[in-house]
Amino acid sequence: MFNFSLQACVVRRRFGRRSHNDLSALGAFLDAGRSDDLTDRSADEMAELLGQRITEIRPELDLYLVTEGNVEEIAGGLSNNFRRVFHAREGSLELHLSLLRGVDRRYQAPFFSALREYSHKPTGVFHALPVSRGKSIVNSHWIREMVDFYGIDVFLAETSATCGGLDSLLEPTGPLRESQQLAAETFGARQTFFVTNGTSTSNKIVVQALVQPDDIVLVDRNCHQSHHYGLVLAGAHVTYLDAYRINEFSMYGVVPLREIKRTLLAFRSAGKLDRIKMLMLTNCTFDGIVYDVERVMEECLAIKPDLVFLWDEAWFAFARFHPVYRARTAMSSARRLLERLRSPEHRQRYTEHIATLSGAQDDDALLDTRLVPDPATARVRVYATQSTHKTLTSLRQGGMIHVFDQDYAQKVEEAFHEAYMAHTSTSPNYQILASLDLGRRQADLEGFELVQKQVEYAMSLRDAIDNHHLLSRYIRCLTTADLIPREFRPTGIDQPLRSGLTNMMSAWDRDDFVLDPCRITLSIGATGIDGDTFKRRI
């Protein structure tokens, strides 16, 4: 949780349960609210438990197990958290080489490497793209400053799939396909697709792939305009969901779960539930309000077991790389939800839930009940669209579509490919694609460190503004209590992170909505200046 340089971890089977050092000062950060019973645990169980805990906090780390027992038997009983199991007598060379290979695999940027190699080949161009290899620039009397400004490499790398030597975005079979597979692993998706026209195009692709004419789609009224355009193109029937109001600041929040359930139950009562295809919500709004994604999907699937979810995470791509944020991302929530639906504990919970529901219970009562989906019928079908260029490293317009859909191969793949072809240029910008490849590498290897620093810098800026003797008279940073009404915060914590990481973890675990501490919203009413004027003056 504190060493950003870690890239791998070796677990030896007989490790000590307690540190020899005094860690009392870290008590507020380590295993808050967790009380694992370690009594009578075997060495193998302890190793498995430690691997599980490390993966929960830092899933990007490569884990290895060193044991004195039968390697084959132990490996057969381990989860997939560990990359490899070694026998203690094997020596350190194999382990050392495996560590290097694991990090090297995450370091790979297949498409960027292929593009860089191509750009340095002595290749003649007998095709379109006058700018390719800089031919139309370097000998020009009028625009040679382009080379001075951008450098020659950007033009040496200008090519198209029809020229050969590189992959096609529309039907990747080489380095671009490998890059997208690595991105899927990094972001916890089953499939990932690169997009060169931002989340706006990503939303249209997903909608057109999944929604048929006359399907009903539930969507936040305050969503991005690309959702509206996508729904028009798909010929969908739209039911808008109303977000709660923040009247004091003339803003809107997000859609309460009660509003979503009320709408689904109303369609069920009208006999039209089968027509509802998708729920579209913005996870992490422009103002930083974040859903409890897993709970929303869980309760919706209890009413509509085959509902498809599209989470617009344009501003939330970075969240995957922090242990607190990660739990509220679409891909992480989808994986956990699927695992839970398959567990014996959930089947038992569902049986008990059904027993408590009365057949005469009306819809109003169900609004106040935490609903549990039927594991026999619920399908986890989740899509997330992200603007990599907004919160991670990528050139402008670089984005990704992440897919975690149990029915993708059977029901969606062909339609998705057609929608992707329809909205993607046959001449995509290779520089954007290469930047997505490198941005994935950076997020995998140092995303945890960068997000942690981002949170620290944001909190420092908040403190600097709110505690400044002059600024604080006219400007203040809005808090969780300002943007999220008390009824949606069971913990009652008004400023979670400012009151300690333990409180932040508690709020992010229990509250209906939370506020991204990296997002700072300034209230400038006391200045007497309107927002547009204020922006121009600073």
C-alpha positions as CSV (number, residue, x, y, z in Angstrom):
1,M,0.0,0.0,0.0
2,F,3.0,2.3,0.5
3,N,5.8,1.0,-1.7
4,F,5.1,2.3,-5.2
5,S,8.2,0.6,-6.7
6,L,6.9,-3.0,-6.1
7,Q,6.3,-4.9,-9.3
8,A,6.3,-8.5,-8.0
9,C,5.9,-10.4,-4.8
10,V,7.4,-13.7,-3.7
11,V,5.5,-15.5,-1.0
12,R,7.4,-18.2,0.9
13,R,5.2,-20.9,2.3
14,R,6.2,-20.5,5.9
15,F,6.1,-16.7,6.4
16,G,5.6,-15.1,9.8
17,R,2.1,-14.0,10.7
18,R,3.2,-10.9,12.5
19,S,5.8,-8.4,11.6
20,H,8.9,-8.0,13.8
21,N,8.5,-4.2,13.5
22,D,6.1,-2.0,15.4
23,L,3.3,-1.2,12.9
24,S,0.9,0.5,15.3
25,A,1.3,3.8,13.4
26,L,-0.1,2.1,10.3
27,G,-3.1,0.6,12.1
28,A,-5.5,3.1,10.5
29,F,-4.4,1.9,7.0
30,L,-3.9,-1.8,7.3
31,D,-6.9,-4.2,7.1
32,A,-9.3,-1.6,8.4
33,G,-12.5,-3.4,9.6
34,R,-11.1,-6.8,8.7
35,S,-10.7,-9.6,11.1
36,D,-9.6,-12.8,9.4
37,D,-9.4,-15.8,11.7
38,L,-5.9,-17.2,11.2
39,T,-6.2,-19.7,13.9
40,D,-5.3,-23.3,12.8
41,R,-4.7,-22.2,9.2
42,S,-2.3,-24.5,7.3
43,A,0.8,-23.0,5.6
44,D,-0.9,-23.5,2.2
45,E,-4.1,-21.8,3.3
46,M,-2.0,-18.9,4.7
47,A,-0.2,-18.5,1.4
48,E,-3.4,-18.5,-0.5
49,L,-5.0,-16.0,1.8
50,L,-2.0,-13.7,1.6
51,G,-2.0,-13.9,-2.2
52,Q,-5.7,-13.1,-2.2
53,R,-5.2,-10.0,0.0
54,I,-2.3,-8.7,-2.1
55,T,-4.4,-9.2,-5.3
56,E,-7.3,-7.2,-3.8
57,I,-4.9,-4.3,-3.1
58,R,-2.5,-4.5,-6.0
59,P,-3.9,-6.8,-8.7
60,E,-1.2,-5.7,-11.2
61,L,1.6,-7.3,-9.1
62,D,3.0,-10.6,-10.3
63,L,2.8,-13.2,-7.4
64,Y,5.0,-16.2,-7.0
65,L,4.9,-19.0,-4.4
66,V,8.0,-20.8,-3.1
67,T,7.2,-24.1,-1.3
68,E,9.0,-27.1,0.2
69,G,6.1,-29.5,-0.7
70,N,4.9,-31.2,-3.8
71,V,4.7,-28.4,-6.4
72,E,2.2,-30.2,-8.6
73,E,-0.3,-30.8,-5.8
74,I,0.0,-27.3,-4.4
75,A,-0.3,-25.6,-7.8
76,G,-3.4,-27.6,-8.5
77,G,-5.2,-26.3,-5.4
78,L,-4.1,-22.6,-5.8
79,S,-6.2,-19.8,-7.2
80,N,-5.0,-18.0,-10.3
81,N,-3.6,-15.2,-8.2
82,F,-0.1,-16.8,-8.5
83,R,1.7,-16.8,-11.8
84,R,4.0,-19.8,-10.9
85,V,5.0,-22.1,-8.0
86,F,8.7,-22.9,-7.3
87,H,10.2,-25.6,-5.1
88,A,12.6,-24.2,-2.5
89,R,15.4,-26.3,-3.8
90,E,15.2,-25.0,-7.3
91,G,17.6,-22.1,-6.5
92,S,17.1,-18.5,-7.3
93,L,18.0,-18.3,-11.0
94,E,14.6,-19.6,-12.3
95,L,12.8,-17.3,-9.9
96,H,14.9,-14.4,-10.9
97,L,14.3,-15.0,-14.6
98,S,10.6,-15.5,-14.0
99,L,10.4,-12.1,-12.2
100,L,12.1,-10.4,-15.1
101,R,9.9,-12.1,-17.6
102,G,6.7,-11.1,-15.7
103,V,7.7,-7.5,-15.6
104,D,8.9,-7.6,-19.2
105,R,5.5,-8.9,-20.3
106,R,3.7,-6.0,-18.7
107,Y,6.3,-3.6,-20.2
108,Q,5.5,-4.8,-23.7
109,A,3.8,-2.2,-26.0
110,P,3.4,-4.4,-29.1
111,F,1.8,-1.8,-31.4
112,F,4.1,1.1,-30.4
113,S,7.1,-1.2,-30.9
114,A,5.9,-2.3,-34.3
115,L,5.2,1.3,-35.3
116,R,8.6,2.5,-34.2
117,E,10.3,-0.3,-36.0
118,Y,8.3,0.5,-39.2
119,S,9.1,4.2,-39.0
120,H,12.9,3.4,-39.1
121,K,12.7,1.1,-42.1
122,P,14.0,2.5,-45.5
123,T,10.5,2.1,-47.0
124,G,9.3,3.7,-50.2
125,V,5.7,4.8,-50.4
126,F,3.7,4.4,-53.6
127,H,0.3,5.0,-52.2
128,A,-1.9,7.7,-50.6
129,L,-0.7,9.9,-47.7
130,P,1.6,12.5,-49.2
131,V,2.7,13.3,-45.6
132,S,4.0,9.8,-45.1
133,R,7.8,9.8,-44.5
134,G,7.5,13.6,-44.5
135,K,7.7,13.7,-48.3
136,S,5.3,16.6,-48.8
137,I,6.9,18.6,-46.0
138,V,10.7,18.3,-45.9
139,N,11.2,19.6,-49.4
140,S,8.5,22.3,-49.1
141,H,9.5,26.0,-49.1
142,W,6.4,26.9,-47.0
143,I,5.6,24.3,-44.3
144,R,9.0,22.9,-43.3
145,E,8.5,24.3,-39.8
146,M,6.1,21.3,-39.2
147,V,9.2,19.1,-39.0
148,D,10.9,21.6,-36.6
149,F,7.8,21.6,-34.4
150,Y,6.8,17.9,-34.4
151,G,10.0,16.2,-35.2
152,I,10.6,13.8,-38.2
153,D,9.6,10.6,-36.4
154,V,5.9,11.5,-36.3
155,F,5.9,11.7,-40.1
156,L,8.1,8.6,-40.6
157,A,5.4,6.7,-38.6
158,E,2.5,8.0,-40.8
159,T,1.2,5.1,-42.7
160,S,-2.0,3.1,-43.3
161,A,-3.0,-0.6,-43.0
162,T,-3.3,-0.8,-46.8
163,C,0.4,-0.1,-47.1
164,G,1.3,-3.3,-45.3
165,G,3.7,-3.9,-42.4
166,L,1.3,-2.9,-39.6
167,D,-2.0,-4.0,-38.2
168,S,-5.6,-3.0,-39.0
169,L,-7.7,-1.5,-36.3
170,L,-10.9,-2.9,-37.9
171,E,-9.7,-6.5,-38.0
172,P,-6.5,-6.7,-35.9
173,T,-4.5,-9.9,-36.1
174,G,-1.0,-8.8,-35.0
175,P,0.5,-6.3,-32.6
176,L,-2.7,-4.2,-32.3
177,R,-4.6,-7.3,-31.3
178,E,-1.9,-8.1,-28.7
179,S,-2.1,-4.5,-27.4
180,Q,-5.8,-4.8,-26.9
181,Q,-5.5,-8.1,-25.1
182,L,-2.9,-6.6,-22.7
183,A,-5.3,-3.7,-22.1
184,A,-8.1,-6.1,-21.2
185,E,-5.9,-7.8,-18.6
186,T,-4.8,-4.5,-17.2
187,F,-8.3,-3.1,-16.8
188,G,-9.9,-6.4,-15.7
189,A,-12.1,-6.8,-18.8
190,R,-12.8,-9.8,-21.0
191,Q,-12.3,-7.8,-24.2
192,T,-11.0,-4.3,-24.8
193,F,-11.2,-2.3,-28.0
194,F,-9.2,0.8,-28.8
195,V,-11.1,3.9,-30.1
196,T,-9.6,6.9,-31.9
197,N,-12.6,9.3,-31.5
198,G,-13.1,9.3,-27.7
199,T,-15.9,8.1,-25.5
200,S,-18.4,9.9,-27.8
201,T,-17.8,7.3,-30.5
202,S,-17.4,4.5,-27.9
203,N,-21.0,5.1,-26.6
204,K,-22.5,5.0,-30.1
205,I,-20.7,1.7,-30.9
206,V,-21.9,0.0,-27.8
207,V,-25.5,1.2,-28.2
208,Q,-25.7,0.3,-31.9
209,A,-24.2,-3.2,-31.2
210,L,-26.7,-4.0,-28.4
211,V,-29.9,-2.1,-29.0
212,Q,-32.5,-3.0,-31.7
213,P,-35.2,-0.6,-33.0
214,D,-38.1,-0.3,-30.4
215,D,-36.0,-1.6,-27.5
216,I,-36.5,0.4,-24.4
217,V,-33.4,2.0,-22.9
218,L,-33.2,3.6,-19.4
219,V,-30.8,6.6,-19.4
220,D,-29.8,9.4,-17.0
221,R,-31.4,12.6,-18.3
222,N,-28.2,14.4,-17.7
223,C,-25.9,12.0,-19.7
224,H,-23.4,13.1,-22.3
225,Q,-24.9,14.1,-25.7
226,S,-23.3,11.1,-27.4
227,H,-25.7,8.8,-25.6
228,H,-28.7,10.6,-27.1
229,Y,-27.2,10.5,-30.6
230,G,-26.5,6.8,-30.3
231,L,-30.0,6.1,-29.1
232,V,-31.4,8.0,-32.1
233,L,-29.2,6.0,-34.5
234,A,-30.3,2.7,-32.9
235,G,-34.0,3.6,-33.1
236,A,-34.5,3.0,-29.4
237,H,-37.4,4.1,-27.2
238,V,-35.9,6.1,-24.3
239,T,-37.1,6.4,-20.8
240,Y,-35.2,9.2,-19.0
241,L,-34.3,8.8,-15.3
242,D,-34.1,11.9,-13.1
243,A,-31.1,12.6,-11.0
244,Y,-31.5,14.2,-7.5
245,R,-31.2,18.0,-7.5
246,I,-28.6,20.1,-5.7
247,N,-30.7,23.2,-5.5
248,E,-28.2,25.4,-3.5
249,F,-25.7,25.2,-6.3
250,S,-28.1,24.8,-9.3
251,M,-26.6,21.4,-10.1
252,Y,-27.8,17.8,-10.6
253,G,-26.3,14.8,-8.9
254,V,-26.9,11.2,-10.1
255,V,-29.9,8.8,-10.4
256,P,-30.9,7.2,-7.0
257,L,-31.2,3.4,-7.1
258,R,-34.8,3.9,-5.9
259,E,-35.6,5.8,-9.0
260,I,-34.1,3.0,-11.2
261,K,-36.0,0.3,-9.4
262,R,-39.3,2.2,-9.5
263,T,-39.0,2.5,-13.2
264,L,-38.2,-1.2,-13.7
265,L,-41.0,-2.2,-11.5
266,A,-43.4,0.1,-13.3
267,F,-42.5,-1.6,-16.6
268,R,-43.0,-5.0,-15.1
269,S,-46.4,-4.1,-13.8
270,A,-47.3,-2.8,-17.3
271,G,-46.1,-6.1,-18.9
272,K,-43.3,-4.4,-20.8
273,L,-40.2,-5.5,-18.8
274,D,-39.1,-7.8,-21.7
275,R,-38.7,-4.7,-24.0
276,I,-36.1,-3.1,-21.7
277,K,-32.6,-3.8,-23.0
278,M,-30.1,-1.5,-21.4
279,L,-29.4,0.9,-18.5
280,M,-27.0,3.7,-19.2
281,L,-25.4,5.7,-16.4
282,T,-22.4,8.0,-16.0
283,N,-20.1,6.6,-13.3
284,C,-18.1,9.5,-11.9
285,T,-19.9,12.6,-13.2
286,F,-18.1,15.7,-14.2
287,D,-18.5,16.9,-10.6
288,G,-17.0,13.6,-9.3
289,I,-20.1,11.7,-7.9
290,V,-19.6,7.9,-8.1
291,Y,-22.2,5.1,-8.0
292,D,-22.1,1.9,-5.9
293,V,-21.9,0.1,-9.2
294,E,-22.1,-3.4,-7.9
295,R,-25.2,-2.8,-5.8
296,V,-27.0,-1.0,-8.7
297,M,-26.4,-4.0,-11.0
298,E,-27.3,-6.5,-8.3
299,E,-30.7,-5.1,-7.5
300,C,-31.5,-4.3,-11.2
301,L,-30.8,-8.0,-12.1
302,A,-33.1,-9.1,-9.4
303,I,-35.9,-7.4,-11.4
304,K,-34.6,-7.8,-15.0
305,P,-32.1,-10.7,-15.0
306,D,-30.8,-10.1,-18.6
307,L,-30.4,-6.3,-18.3
308,V,-27.3,-4.9,-20.1
309,F,-25.4,-2.1,-18.4
310,L,-23.4,0.7,-20.1
311,W,-21.3,2.7,-17.6
312,D,-19.9,5.9,-19.1
313,E,-16.5,6.1,-17.3
314,A,-15.1,8.8,-19.5
315,W,-13.6,10.6,-16.4
316,F,-12.9,7.5,-14.4
317,A,-10.3,5.4,-16.3
318,F,-7.7,6.0,-13.6
319,A,-9.8,4.4,-10.9
320,R,-8.7,0.9,-11.7
321,F,-5.3,1.6,-10.2
322,H,-6.2,2.4,-6.7
323,P,-7.6,-0.2,-4.2
324,V,-10.3,2.1,-2.8
325,Y,-11.5,3.5,-6.2
326,R,-11.3,0.1,-7.9
327,A,-14.3,-1.4,-6.1
328,R,-16.6,1.2,-7.7
329,T,-15.5,0.6,-11.3
330,A,-17.6,-1.2,-13.8
331,M,-15.2,-4.0,-14.7
332,S,-14.2,-4.8,-11.1
333,S,-17.8,-4.8,-10.0
334,A,-18.8,-7.1,-12.9
335,R,-16.2,-9.6,-12.0
336,R,-17.0,-9.6,-8.3
337,L,-20.8,-9.9,-9.0
338,L,-20.2,-12.9,-11.3
339,E,-18.1,-14.6,-8.7
340,R,-20.7,-14.0,-6.1
341,L,-23.6,-15.2,-8.2
342,R,-21.7,-18.5,-8.7
343,S,-21.0,-19.0,-5.0
344,P,-22.9,-21.4,-2.7
345,E,-23.3,-18.5,-0.2
346,H,-25.2,-16.4,-2.7
347,R,-27.6,-19.3,-3.6
348,Q,-28.3,-19.7,0.1
349,R,-28.8,-15.9,0.5
350,Y,-31.2,-15.9,-2.5
351,T,-33.2,-18.8,-1.0
352,E,-33.5,-16.9,2.3
353,H,-34.4,-13.7,0.4
354,I,-37.2,-15.4,-1.5
355,A,-38.6,-16.8,1.7
356,T,-38.8,-13.4,3.3
357,L,-40.8,-11.9,0.4
358,S,-44.5,-12.2,0.6
359,G,-46.4,-13.0,-2.6
360,A,-48.7,-10.1,-1.8
361,Q,-45.9,-7.6,-1.3
362,D,-46.4,-4.6,-3.6
363,D,-43.9,-2.7,-5.6
364,D,-43.7,0.2,-3.1
365,A,-42.4,-2.3,-0.5
366,L,-39.8,-3.7,-2.9
367,L,-38.4,-0.2,-3.3
368,D,-37.3,-0.4,0.4
369,T,-36.0,-3.9,0.2
370,R,-32.5,-4.8,-0.9
371,L,-33.2,-7.2,-3.7
372,V,-31.1,-10.3,-4.5
373,P,-30.9,-11.7,-8.0
374,D,-31.6,-15.3,-8.9
375,P,-28.3,-17.0,-9.6
376,A,-30.0,-19.4,-12.0
377,T,-31.2,-16.6,-14.4
378,A,-29.1,-13.5,-13.8
379,R,-26.5,-12.7,-16.5
380,V,-23.7,-10.3,-16.0
381,R,-23.5,-8.1,-19.1
382,V,-21.4,-5.0,-18.5
383,Y,-19.8,-2.4,-20.8
384,A,-17.6,0.5,-19.8
385,T,-16.5,3.3,-22.1
386,Q,-13.4,5.4,-21.1
387,S,-11.6,8.4,-22.4
388,T,-8.0,7.4,-21.8
389,H,-6.9,10.8,-22.9
390,K,-8.8,12.5,-20.1
391,T,-7.3,10.8,-17.0
392,L,-4.5,8.6,-18.3
393,T,-1.8,9.0,-20.9
394,S,-3.0,9.2,-24.5
395,L,-3.1,11.6,-27.3
396,R,-6.3,13.5,-27.7
397,Q,-9.4,11.4,-28.6
398,G,-7.8,8.1,-27.4
399,G,-10.3,5.9,-25.7
400,M,-11.2,2.3,-24.9
401,I,-14.3,0.1,-24.7
402,H,-14.1,-2.5,-22.0
403,V,-16.4,-5.6,-22.1
404,F,-17.4,-8.0,-19.4
405,D,-20.4,-9.8,-21.0
406,Q,-21.2,-13.4,-20.4
407,D,-23.2,-13.5,-23.6
408,Y,-20.8,-11.6,-25.8
409,A,-19.6,-14.4,-28.0
410,Q,-23.1,-15.9,-28.5
411,K,-25.2,-12.7,-28.8
412,V,-23.1,-9.7,-29.4
413,E,-19.8,-10.3,-31.2
414,E,-21.0,-10.1,-34.8
415,A,-23.2,-7.0,-34.2
416,F,-20.4,-5.3,-32.2
417,H,-18.0,-5.8,-35.0
418,E,-20.4,-4.3,-37.5
419,A,-21.1,-1.3,-35.2
420,Y,-17.3,-0.9,-34.6
421,M,-16.8,-0.9,-38.4
422,A,-19.6,1.6,-38.9
423,H,-18.1,4.2,-36.5
424,T,-14.4,3.6,-37.0
425,S,-12.4,5.2,-39.8
426,T,-10.6,2.9,-42.2
427,S,-7.7,5.3,-41.7
428,P,-7.3,5.6,-38.0
429,N,-4.5,7.7,-36.5
430,Y,-1.7,5.3,-35.6
431,Q,-0.1,7.9,-33.3
432,I,-3.3,7.8,-31.1
433,L,-3.3,3.9,-31.1
434,A,0.4,3.8,-30.1
435,S,-0.2,6.3,-27.3
436,L,-3.0,4.0,-26.0
437,D,-0.6,1.1,-26.0
438,L,2.0,3.1,-24.0
439,G,-0.7,4.6,-21.7
440,R,-1.7,1.0,-20.9
441,R,1.9,0.1,-20.1
442,Q,2.3,3.2,-17.8
443,A,-0.9,2.5,-16.0
444,D,0.0,-1.1,-15.4
445,L,3.5,-0.3,-14.1
446,E,3.0,3.0,-12.2
447,G,-0.7,3.7,-12.2
448,F,-0.9,3.0,-8.4
449,E,1.8,5.6,-7.6
450,L,0.3,8.2,-9.9
451,V,-3.2,7.9,-8.6
452,Q,-2.1,8.0,-5.0
453,K,-0.1,11.2,-5.7
454,Q,-3.1,12.6,-7.6
455,V,-5.2,12.2,-4.5
456,E,-2.6,13.7,-2.2
457,Y,-2.1,16.8,-4.5
458,A,-5.9,17.3,-4.7
459,M,-6.2,17.2,-0.9
460,S,-3.3,19.6,-0.6
461,L,-5.0,22.0,-3.0
462,R,-8.3,21.8,-1.1
463,D,-6.5,22.6,2.2
464,A,-4.6,25.5,0.6
465,I,-7.8,27.1,-0.6
466,D,-10.1,26.4,2.4
467,N,-7.4,27.5,4.9
468,H,-6.1,30.5,3.0
469,H,-6.8,33.7,5.0
470,L,-8.0,35.6,2.0
471,L,-9.3,33.1,-0.5
472,S,-11.5,31.3,2.1
473,R,-13.6,34.5,2.5
474,Y,-14.8,34.2,-1.1
475,I,-14.1,30.7,-2.4
476,R,-14.5,27.2,-0.9
477,C,-14.2,23.6,-2.1
478,L,-17.5,21.8,-2.0
479,T,-17.5,18.7,0.2
480,T,-19.2,15.3,0.0
481,A,-22.0,16.7,2.3
482,D,-22.6,19.6,-0.2
483,L,-23.0,17.3,-3.3
484,I,-24.5,14.1,-1.8
485,P,-27.6,14.4,0.4
486,R,-27.5,12.7,3.8
487,E,-30.1,10.1,2.8
488,F,-27.6,8.6,0.4
489,R,-24.8,8.4,2.9
490,P,-25.5,5.7,5.6
491,T,-22.0,6.4,7.2
492,G,-22.9,10.0,7.8
493,I,-19.3,11.1,7.1
494,D,-19.3,14.5,5.5
495,Q,-15.7,14.6,4.4
496,P,-14.4,11.0,4.3
497,L,-10.8,11.4,3.2
498,R,-10.2,14.5,5.3
499,S,-11.2,12.5,8.4
500,G,-8.8,9.6,7.6
501,L,-8.3,6.8,5.1
502,T,-10.2,4.4,7.3
503,N,-13.3,6.7,7.1
504,M,-12.9,7.0,3.3
505,M,-12.8,3.2,3.0
506,S,-15.9,2.9,5.1
507,A,-17.8,5.5,3.1
508,W,-16.7,3.9,-0.3
509,D,-17.8,0.5,1.0
510,R,-21.2,1.5,2.4
511,D,-22.6,4.8,1.0
512,D,-24.9,4.8,-2.0
513,F,-22.8,7.6,-3.7
514,V,-19.3,8.9,-2.9
515,L,-17.3,11.9,-4.1
516,D,-14.0,11.4,-6.0
517,P,-11.5,13.4,-3.8
518,C,-9.5,14.2,-6.9
519,R,-12.4,16.3,-8.3
520,I,-12.5,19.8,-6.9
521,T,-15.6,21.9,-7.3
522,L,-15.3,25.6,-6.2
523,S,-18.2,27.6,-4.8
524,I,-17.5,31.2,-5.8
525,G,-20.9,32.8,-4.9
526,A,-19.3,35.0,-2.3
527,T,-17.1,36.7,-5.0
528,G,-20.2,38.2,-6.7
529,I,-18.8,37.0,-10.1
530,D,-20.6,34.5,-12.3
531,G,-18.7,31.4,-13.4
532,D,-17.9,32.4,-17.0
533,T,-16.5,35.7,-15.9
534,F,-14.5,34.0,-13.2
535,K,-13.0,31.5,-15.6
536,R,-11.9,34.3,-18.0
537,R,-10.3,36.4,-15.2
538,I,-8.1,33.5,-13.9
